[in-house]
């Protein structure tokens, strides 16, 4: 199944997600809560391939990621940082995401996932089908690249090292020099 994890709100692209999976027959699991919950439940009633799981613990989300084909990240607004994208990469899960803002730097098209036109359910659907049709070997490459992205840039040790470098640079720039 494909997986969405996040708030059920307009800006997160829920309508785009639902329209892309309506009638396509591919399994979609939705985790989260928010004002569009009734809309999600309505789609679940109309389209048996869409399942709403409500809120889940971090452990349950990790388990769902372990069993998912890819994470879908259809945001319509500029995200400061897509933490769920990094969590997916940590578990070797590729991401199919809106080509918008920082997310384009996290998700490299046809490397660790795919990107689609913001707000375009047809393009999202095409990218999902493109990914779905890949061979097992090709999907394994995406998974490996997702995990490599996490290990290369987003481990706690990496983040600590990057933060220390920022502090060193700031101290060096602003130190008092005679």
N, C-alpha and C positions, 0 to 999 in steps of 0.2 A: 504494500500500500504506500501511497504518497502521504506526507504528513504536513500539517500546518500547526504551528504552536505560536500562540500570541493572543493579544487582545482582540475581541470581536468588535471592531470599530471600522468606520468608513475609511479612515486614513491608512489602515493596515491592509486595505485592498480585498476585503472579504467578498464583496460583490463580484469582483474580477475572478477571484478564486472559484466561487460557486458557479459562476457562468461557464468557466473553462471546464469544470468537471461534470456539469449537468449533461446527461445523455452520452458521455464518452465511455461509460462502462468501467473505467479504471477506478480502483479503490482509493478513496481519500478519507483520512482520519483527521478530525479537527479537534484540537485541544485549546481551551481557553474559556474566557467569560467576557461578557461585555454587552453593550446595548443592542448588538445585532444577533443576539442569541436566538430570538424568535425566528428571524430570517433563516439562520442556519438550521434550526429544527424543521422549518417549513421545507427547505431543500432536502433534508434527510427523509422527510415523508414522501416527497415526490421522486427522489432518485436513490434507489437502494445501494448504489455504490458509494454514497457519502454517509459517513457516520460521525456523529458529534459525541465526544467523550467528556465534555465539561472540563473542569479544572483537574489537574493532575499534579502529583508531587514531582520534585526534581528526579527522584529515582524512577518513577513511572515514565516520565518523559524520556529519560535515558534508555529505558527498556523499549519504548516505542521507537526511538531513533534506531536502536539496534536492529529492529525488524522492518524498518522502512526502506523503500527504494530510494527516495530523495526527499529532502525538505523543500517545501514551497514557501517562498518569502515574497508575497505580492504587494509590498508596501507602495502606497501612493505618495508618501511624503518623505522628505529627507531625514533619514535615520542618522542619529549621531554615531551609533555603533550597534550592529545587529548581533547581540550576544548569542541568540539562538543559532545564528549562522556558525559562530565559533564552536558552540557546543556540538553542532552537527559535524563539523570538520574533525573535532576531537574524536568522534566515533566513526570516522571514515565515511560519512554520509554526504554525498554531493548535494548542492543546493541549486534550485531553479528560482531565480530572483529577478525582481524589477531592476532594470538598468538605470539606477538613480543614485546619485550622490556617492557616499562612502561605500555603499553596497557593491558598486562596480569595482572598487578596489579590493574588496574581500572575495567576491565571486568572479573569477576570471572565466569568461565565456569559453566553453569547450575545453576547459582544463580541470577545474575542481567543481564545475557546475555549468549552468547555462543562464543567460540573462535574456529577458524579454522586454518589449516596449511597455513602459509604465501605463497602467490602466487598460491594457489591451488583452481582453480575455481570449481572443482568437490567437494572438501571438503566444500567450501562455500555453494554450492548448496545443499549438503546433510544437512548442519546445518540449512539452511533456511527452507527446507522441514521438518526437525525435529521440529523446532519451530512452523512452520505453523500447524503441526498436533497435537500440544498440546491442551489439553482441555482448556476451558475458565478459569477454576479454576487454572490450572497450569500457564497459561499466566498471570493471576492476581497476582500470587506469584512472578513471574519475575518482573512485574511492581512495586509491593510493595518493593521488594528488591532493584530495581534500585533507587526508591525514598529514601529508607532508607539509601542507600549508599551515596546519595547526602547529606541528612540531617546529617548523622553521620560524614562525612569527608570534605565536600566541600562547606558549607555555608560560606558567608562572615565573620560571627562572628567566625566560626571555624578556618578559614584561619588567621584571625587577632590574635587569641589566639595562634595558632601554630607559627606564625611569632614572636610574643612577647616572646614565650618560647625559640626560637632560639637566639634572641637577648640577653635574660637573660643569657643563657648558654655561649654565646660568651663573654659577659662582665665578667662573673664569671671566665672564663678560662684565660682571659688576663688582669685581674685587677692587679695592682701593689700591691704586698704584702710585708710588711716590713720584 
